[in-house]
């Protein structure tokens, strides 16, 4: 059982590391893009890294506290963070370019749906784990 807990912790740390690396990539991308944009900048581009960074820190804290979320939760949280991050970077590119695009509204909606699905998957997995623990005790 100790091995299982270690494997789950390694999985959380791997997911956390990916999120933090993706946040670093978005921060670097935003810095380079704004450096060559002739003084024009966008808040969307500056803070695009914040979504995967927050997800990575959340997963890091979960691994430190011994929480064990399911694989569906990890997949949905990762998808939500990437969707929010890419959507923010895309909105920043469009804003720096000086135009508008009505299709950029899809990113926050899709990210919100994925985040709600992640929350639902977390609580569904927790409920299943509690039910199986109660059945083992009987």
N, C-alpha and C positions, 0 to 999 in steps of 0.2 A: 504494500500500500504506500510505502514511503516513495517508491519509484514512480508510482502514478502521480503523486502530488508534485514530485520534482519535474516530471514531464509536463504537467499542466502549467507549472510555473515557468518552465522554459518556453512553452508555447505563448504564454502571455507576454513574456519578455521579448520574444521574437516579433510578435505583433506590435508591441510598443516601440521597439527599435525601428520597425518599418515606418510606422506613423511619424516618428521623430525625424527619420531620414527624409521622408517625403516633405515634411514641414521645412527642413533645411533646404531642400531643392526648390520649393516654392519661394522661400525667402531669397535665395540666390537668384532665381529667375526674375523675381520682381526687382531686385537691386540692379541687375544687368539691364533689364528692359527699361527701367526708368532712367538709368544713366545715359542711355542712347536715345531718350525721347525729348531731348532739347529742353529740359526744365519742366516739362509737363509731367504731372504725377497724379495718381488716383489712389484714394483710400482703399478701394477694392484690391488693388494690386499690392499695396503696402501690407495689408493685413490678411492676405490670402493664406499665409502660413498658419494662422491662428487656429483654424479648424482641425487640421491633422495634429497640430501641436497639443491642443487640448485633449484630443482623443488618445494620443500617445501617453500623456501624463496621467490620464484617467486609468489606462491599462497598467501603467507602471505602479500606481498606487494600489490598484486591485491586486497585483502580484505581491506587493509587500504586505498587504493585509490578509493574504491567504484566501481571497475570493476565487471561486472557480466558475466562471461563466461558460456557457456552452459554445460550441462552434458556430451555431447560427447567429448568436449575439455578436461574436467577433467579426463574422463576415458582414453583417448588416452595419455594425459600427464603422468598420473599415470603409464600406461603400458610401456611407453617409459622409464621412470625413473627406474622402476623395471627391465626392460630388460637390460638397460645399467649397472645397479648396479650388478645384478646377473651375467651378462656376464663378467664384470670386476673381480668379485670375483672368478668365475670359471677359468678365465685366470690366476689369481694369484695362485690358487691352483695347476693348471697344471705346471706353471712356477716354483713354489717352489718344487714341486715333481721332476722336472727336465726333463719333457717330453714335447712333443708338441701334439697338436690335431688340425686337419684341420677343425673340426666342430665348433671351437670357432669363426670362421669368421661370423657365422650366427648372433651372438648377436649384433654386431655393425650395421649390415645391417637391421635387424629387428627393432632395436631401432631407427635407422634413419628414417625408413619408418613410424613407429608409431609417431615419433616427427613431421614429415611432415604432417601426417594425423591430428595431434593435431592442428597444425598451420592452416591447411585448415579448420578444424571444427570451430576454433575460428573466422576466417574471414567469414565463411559461416553463422555462428550464428549471427555475428554482422550485416551482410548484411540483414538477415531476420528480425532482430529487427528493423533496420532502415526502412525497407520497411513497416513493420506493424505500426510503429510510423507515417510514412507519410500517410498511409491509414486512421489512426484514426483522423488525423488532417483535412482530407477532409470532 
